[in-house]
Amino acid sequence: MNFSQTMEKKYKYNPKEQFEKRIEEILVEKEDRGEFWRVCHTRPIDSIRVNTLKISVEELKKRLENYGWKLKTISEDFPEILVIENKSNLKPGELGKTLEHILGYYYVQDISSMMSAVALNPQEEDFVLDLCASPGSKTTQMAMMMNNKGTIIANEISLGRISILNSNLERCGVSNTIVTRKDGVQFCLRAQREKIEFDKILTDVPCSGEGTLRKSPNTMNIWNLKVIEGMAKIQKKLAFEALKLLKIGGEMVYSTCTLSPEENEEVIQFLKENFEIKIEKINLPMKTRSGILEWNGKKFDEEIKNCCRIYPHDNDSDGFFLAKIKKLK
């Protein structure tokens, strides 16, 4: 069996019946569901983000094309986001083994994952919180967008994951970031006592990972409703306390790599019921779909349609969800 056949076999799995039913409720059209499952049993596209703190897009493209890579931009507005078109020609692990990767000239990152920072759009003068920061893909992206100016607080609870975070910050030449080690909720409570407020907050929370099936088919083995319910409770606590740290007029992006409405729209509905906030429209360089307005008999606020759902079959990417929240009072 050659490498290509081995990889195709790796991406075959049997989804649980309960999960299939939920996808049928989310994706109403039969043809839509068929395409979703077809794509979910294939390898995802390979994508990278040029680290313009260290190199220009043009220079990196030139160097990688010398390896025989075929690179394509997904948007003229975001030339740093590149897709490798001839991924079948790459050797196993090649993306992370090049000298350019080791030097921090680019970051291997799914395009849907890049959308959190794109939506938050941090500026050079901003004071930013990345509440659940490791491994640092979004932290390094925000630092790049801020040209290493302003300040980012990158928080992470796990010591092992902090080691990975620090390694990526150093590799990418990030110098505007302070790393803290604290449980996310406890970090927020401490910051509230100290009366610390942020211009922008990224709350990219732990989740059930339904959107990562293409990379991690094993996710289906551990998937169950109890996991989803448990994650939703944690997510609500994190988002609730984080929002208290946001300045009036400030913006927070809430994101997950799952498709579960309990972990997505229901969390945003919970925030709408407890804060005076606006769910803002987001323009992204990918195909997105509106947030769901009803789930399991629960009806959500009309503004929740401004949330973005990213499906694997729409962009040949991971599945993702994000909402941009503006604090009014």
DAPE-V268481 format. One record per residue. N is the residue number from 1. RES is the residue in one letter. SS is DSSP state (~ for helix, > for strand, _ for the rest). Layout:
# DAPE-V268481
n: {N	N}
res: {RES	RES}
ss: {SS	SS}
This chain:
# DAPE-V268481
n: {1	2	3	4	5	6	7	8	9	10	11	12	13	14	15	16	17	18	19	20	21	22	23	24	25	26	27	28	29	30	31	32	33	34	35	36	37	38	39	40	41	42	43	44	45	46	47	48	49	50	51	52	53	54	55	56	57	58	59	60	61	62	63	64	65	66	67	68	69	70	71	72	73	74	75	76	77	78	79	80	81	82	83	84	85	86	87	88	89	90	91	92	93	94	95	96	97	98	99	100	101	102	103	104	105	106	107	108	109	110	111	112	113	114	115	116	117	118	119	120	121	122	123	124	125	126	127	128	129	130	131	132	133	134	135	136	137	138	139	140	141	142	143	144	145	146	147	148	149	150	151	152	153	154	155	156	157	158	159	160	161	162	163	164	165	166	167	168	169	170	171	172	173	174	175	176	177	178	179	180	181	182	183	184	185	186	187	188	189	190	191	192	193	194	195	196	197	198	199	200	201	202	203	204	205	206	207	208	209	210	211	212	213	214	215	216	217	218	219	220	221	222	223	224	225	226	227	228	229	230	231	232	233	234	235	236	237	238	239	240	241	242	243	244	245	246	247	248	249	250	251	252	253	254	255	256	257	258	259	260	261	262	263	264	265	266	267	268	269	270	271	272	273	274	275	276	277	278	279	280	281	282	283	284	285	286	287	288	289	290	291	292	293	294	295	296	297	298	299	300	301	302	303	304	305	306	307	308	309	310	311	312	313	314	315	316	317	318	319	320	321	322	323	324	325	326	327	328	329}
res: {M	N	F	S	Q	T	M	E	K	K	Y	K	Y	N	P	K	E	Q	F	E	K	R	I	E	E	I	L	V	E	K	E	D	R	G	E	F	W	R	V	C	H	T	R	P	I	D	S	I	R	V	N	T	L	K	I	S	V	E	E	L	K	K	R	L	E	N	Y	G	W	K	L	K	T	I	S	E	D	F	P	E	I	L	V	I	E	N	K	S	N	L	K	P	G	E	L	G	K	T	L	E	H	I	L	G	Y	Y	Y	V	Q	D	I	S	S	M	M	S	A	V	A	L	N	P	Q	E	E	D	F	V	L	D	L	C	A	S	P	G	S	K	T	T	Q	M	A	M	M	M	N	N	K	G	T	I	I	A	N	E	I	S	L	G	R	I	S	I	L	N	S	N	L	E	R	C	G	V	S	N	T	I	V	T	R	K	D	G	V	Q	F	C	L	R	A	Q	R	E	K	I	E	F	D	K	I	L	T	D	V	P	C	S	G	E	G	T	L	R	K	S	P	N	T	M	N	I	W	N	L	K	V	I	E	G	M	A	K	I	Q	K	K	L	A	F	E	A	L	K	L	L	K	I	G	G	E	M	V	Y	S	T	C	T	L	S	P	E	E	N	E	E	V	I	Q	F	L	K	E	N	F	E	I	K	I	E	K	I	N	L	P	M	K	T	R	S	G	I	L	E	W	N	G	K	K	F	D	E	E	I	K	N	C	C	R	I	Y	P	H	D	N	D	S	D	G	F	F	L	A	K	I	K	K	L	K}
ss: {_	_	~	~	~	~	~	~	~	~	_	_	_	_	_	_	~	~	~	~	~	~	~	~	~	~	_	_	_	~	~	~	~	~	~	~	~	~	~	~	_	_	_	_	_	>	>	>	>	>	_	_	_	_	_	_	~	~	~	~	~	~	~	~	~	_	_	_	_	_	>	>	>	_	_	~	~	~	_	_	>	>	>	>	_	_	~	~	~	_	_	_	_	~	~	~	_	_	~	~	~	~	_	_	_	>	>	>	_	_	~	~	~	~	~	~	~	~	~	~	_	_	_	_	_	_	>	>	>	>	_	_	_	_	_	_	~	~	~	~	~	~	~	~	~	_	_	_	_	_	>	>	>	>	>	>	_	_	~	~	~	~	~	~	~	~	~	~	~	~	~	_	_	_	_	_	>	>	>	>	>	_	_	~	~	~	~	~	~	~	~	~	~	_	_	_	_	>	>	>	>	>	>	>	_	_	_	_	_	~	~	~	_	_	_	_	_	_	~	~	~	~	_	_	~	~	~	~	~	~	~	~	~	~	~	~	~	~	~	~	~	~	~	~	_	>	>	>	>	>	>	>	>	>	>	>	_	_	_	_	~	~	~	_	~	~	~	~	~	~	~	~	~	~	_	_	>	>	>	>	_	_	_	_	_	_	_	_	>	>	_	_	_	>	>	_	_	>	>	_	_	~	~	~	~	~	_	>	>	>	_	~	~	~	~	_	_	_	_	>	>	>	>	>	>	>	>	_	_}
